[in-house]
């Protein structure tokens, strides 16, 4: 009389089907034993047959509605479909159980209505209870898998972000610029090397932390932008405005670097006249908003590569803050792109990861 432990939330596979059939068989047998033990029914054999017929009928009904369930998007519609499947399975299973026990289903319903209703009530009771437990376990399993995937993605994203900051072409380009400036402009060469050293040191230190103060994150970003300022000259200008009241807000390390990198590489570098990058922070009720905007070529002309960094940032925000961490991408006026991040205000809560 049990709904099978067959998760309608998961893709259908032959192995899962066989496992569900085996679980069904065991659960239906246990239910038959329980009903017999409390003195209900016409003995274990008759109850066992009814239990198996009803249990597998509900199982079949769930399989039948599976394609329709996956097309539905509202939880209310999904719940109604499950309830309908359980009721239909219980009715059909009761009739099949009567046939298997040598009872004419029509006579069983007409002449032995009390016994029929007794069996049907138990079928629905166990069907709904076990179905509810199965769905709850399926949802918990699905949530666990989703969290593990997010954690894996976040770790991989952080590694890629750290590697991208010291990847060969970035390292070689920067050192090549330093070497090229040594003979022509020693002051600029020294400035670029100092910024590069500060950026690498800050990146490596921050990568060992779960969160860092926003002020520390801005120091890392400033060093990063100073490197490109030397390389691009007057084509790159930047402004960082982080009020003192949010400088201690804890943020994931290197969270903003992909946004700034996108603004430089995909917004300002392709633009003949360059442009300005602005990083503005502000405190709003219970949260902090950080906006990275540029006056570059604009969203519609940027390369598809910008999406990778944005997706990594989104996933890190979701992992650390759930629905409270958001990222909004939009066109900047009069030109360029603006990315806004909203995170809960948290201070003095950073731990070594």
Secondary structure, 3 states (H helix, E strand, C coil): CCCCCCCCCCCCCHHHHHHHHHHHHHHHHHHHHHHHHCCCCCCHHHHHHHHHHHHHHHHHHHHHHHHHHHHCCCHHHHHHHHHHHHHHHHHHHHHHHHHHCCCCHHHHHHHCHHHHHHHHHHHHHHHHHHHHHHHHHHHHHHHHHHHHHHHHHHHHHHHHHHHHHCCHHHHHHHHHHHHHHHCCCHHHHHHHHHHHHHHHHHHHHHCCECCEEHHHHHHHHHHHHHHHHHHHHHHEEEEEEECHHHCCEEECCCCCHHHHHHHHHHHHCCCCCCEEEEEEEEEECCEEEEEEEECCCCHHHCCCCHHHHHHHHHHHHHHHHHHHCEEEEEECCCCCEEEEEEEECCECCCCEC
